Amino acid sequence: MSAVITATGLSKHYKNSLALDNVSFRIPAGRIVGLIGPNGAGKTTALKAILGLTDFSGQLNVLGLDPRKQRDKLMEQVCFIADVAVLPRWLRVSEAVDFVGNVHPRFDRAKCEAFLARTKLTPGMRVRQMSKGMIVQLHLALVMAIDARLLILDEPTLGLDILYRKQFYQNLLEDYFDENKTIIVTTHQVEEVEHILTDLMFIRDGKIVLDADMDAIGERFIEVMVNGDRAEAARAMKPLDERQVFGKSIFLFDGVERSTLEAMGEVRRPSVSDLFVATMKGTYA
Amino acid sequence: MKTFYWLVKREFWEHRGGFFWAPLISGSVFLVLNIMALITGEVLGNRSNTHFNIAGGLNLSGHMDADMLGKIGTGLDIAMYVVAGIVLMIMAIIVFFYCLGSLYDDRRDRSILFWKSLPISNRDTVLSKVVSASIVAPVIACVFGTAAGLLLLLIAAFTASLHGLNMWALLMNSHPLLVAINMISLIPLYAIWALPTIGWLMFCSAWARSKPFLWALLAPLAAGVIVSWFGLMGLFNLGSGWFWKNIVSRMLLSLVPGGWLRDAAQIDNEPTDPSVILDHIGLAHNYATLASPDLWIGAIAGSVLISAAIWLRRWRDDS
């Protein structure tokens, strides 16, 4: 399978900080990758590098193109929604559809209008009259009508209520995603995306600390609930993390045989957010 | 090409208020003020039971020979230019601020991320803004300006006809069509002349992290003051006046309509024949500016600044 993105030795320095530190990764087609990291870990910088919005050192290949040199061509195949409220406030719905329809060669106007028909948006409405959720609905309708190979979402649901958030990801899965498309999403609302992700990437201090698909993560990381009397034995096995619930201890193990853990107590798959918290321990200390 | 057309259209959508409504409203306001002045004149004239006079004491109720009519016709032409000039002046102020915001506002509200998510080159984006400032806005202002001038002409002729003057004779001696054609044909010259200011303002707009207005204004003014203070231009055998005129004013004031005429022969203080003035507004006289290096050096400087703005638009990374 051909890679959509190949990064080798990607680095980016800002004035007095290192946003990306010699990062290498490879993202194949047909995946939904969650790029998760604490604030300031370099997520947005990585996305900006992929989108050709910033300079960097190292090798980066996106859909066979160099985002630094071939940005205009690249953007025919790549869409992104960065944060909410980046649509210009003066723009009307009809103007947005007209404009994108006429400058984007892969835009399907009928599709976009069908998406818009499912919302409360009317053609004459301006962005400044819309709620945050409606702005995202408009942006998503525009983006989903573009037959792009790579979609990048940087905190797309920030500040939205839960109805809009659920609907956002549901639309993406039902009406947009297929095996030819790749989606990269960064968000802090990990719980809401974890069931749609196929791959997970943790980034911390400019480094990728975890890069695996969800199946591999389920095999590698195991959570086990242990009674108090066996906690010492579990601790001796060097768990990633430990927390107490109802007098029992929950340990998170990385790469320990499943059968060994099953003998100690009830095992289960850790949630991405628990895994994240355990991996990022001490980030802000 | 299609993309470029839509980019220009987008600029028009965003700045409909400045590009379309402002010249329309300023033209209308000017007309209304004139109508009010004429009515006031009529009323006062009736009260004091004297004849209503325009054009410096011409007795309009009397008979006029062809020469006189010709002079009045020319005067009416000049009046049309004045009306259009006022509308264009307002457009110039609007375009000044449009250029300052053109590459800055969308960085500030981060909508640049939306525009940059579309397959549009930065060159086309910036050039569409240059075209909006140098062609689209002046064309719209010219249309409304000449329309307002034309209406004023009709109103003036109608008022004159109330005083027994032949309205058609007056109108036939003015040249509204010629005025309109002149105005429109001067737009290319205007676009070339305005390039250094458009370029400088857009460069500041693309470069400044905040307050592009202050940078755009203070940098040339400060340079001018330093040059004057230390007499730096003496090194090149040029007075500091040269610097103010050829650098500072070209960077900031080239949007003023007809600015290129500053070097043209001065009109006599009190021209005896109004047609002399009209000659100075004529096309041939204006396009003689094409021969001056001043125009072209400015245009080259403006193009360089615009190229710099395109580069900054591509690589400025602060969103």
Interface residues (C-beta under 8 A of the other chain):
Chain A: K48 L51 L53 T54 D55 R71 D72 K73 L74 M75 E76 V78 C79 F80 I81 A82 D83 A85 V86 L87 P88 R89 W90 L91 R92 E95 D98 F99 V100 N102 V103 H104 P105 H139
Chain B: K2 T3 W6 L7 K9 R10 W13 E14 D106 D109 R110 S111 L113 F114 K116 S117 L118 P119 I120 S121 R314 W315 D317 S319
